[in-house]
């Protein structure tokens, strides 16, 4: 029901502010956690800015609702979503691309946001709009049909969602050449769900804008509540997993904590790895020597028993450039670093199974002892190498022993 002042009475008035309060609190607290994090990486700074900007529209709705500020302030606050797509892209790019820092050209992503805010300020200070009634508890829609700013925002969100999705897919293809164990922190699988929620949020905007074509009164479907729930779901999910995210590439950790790789050498190695293999400079006559160094180190030191073993450590200790290792594994052995290392682990576990006296060995203990970080990863790798599950393989050994 709507009373004489144009404000809604009933439970909906108290329900709607609860969403921005919850969202604002979660976003600000997440930003605080990241600001106090040590060490803090560049992607953490992007995350902090993102969560602060994510909180801005919620703060705008709270001020308008509590203090009955005018629609101009609300317009200013709800323009911040134009930064969400660019910030999401820059966050993922920094996580998934080695030695990737913020560049001055990245500011171009924020040009639409700056232009729209500038237009708003010019209109506010130089072109005073006619006085009209505005009530914070009302759903304010300026006209029927698509709001120009709303349509542009939805387009921006969808374009950046696709762009980010392509970066994530490229990352998932690349990490098998870097790590011997791949968990959710490294493969960023949580970001796929974040993208799904991000797209759902954009779709909700499309739906609400589309409803403006109809004669359906906004009071019947509570657009603020629907939009708020969609944004809240994304905020909760992104903040929860974003706070837990750490560096992806192990060589970054080596550079930060052990300082064994100079910045100049790191830049050169990354640029070399980006080149086509035929232009990498790897001489055919050097491949047997490099491969021998790799195998000797793997067999003598058994570094793969460390679950955090990475291609950077192999490169450092075998004294073979990392991008050469990737090329040799991919072209000469037709495998990747992840599978190459896990084959060594499985071979050692098979030897242990053949010599073990236990009737029912503890597969999880063996998996952890030889460098796997989960039983599921071990089972998958074991079947890939042997064509059988660990239990099936053990049964075959038992039958052969009693034959």
PyMOL commands that set and color helices and strands:
alter all, ss='L'
color gray80, all
select helices_A, chain A and resi 11-35+42-67+71-77+80-96+104-126+148-177+184-187+189-211+218-220+223-244+250-258+263-274+277-279+284-301+303-305+311-318+322-332+337-355+363-369+375-386+390-402
alter helices_A, ss='H'
color red, helices_A
deselect
rebuild
show_as cartoon
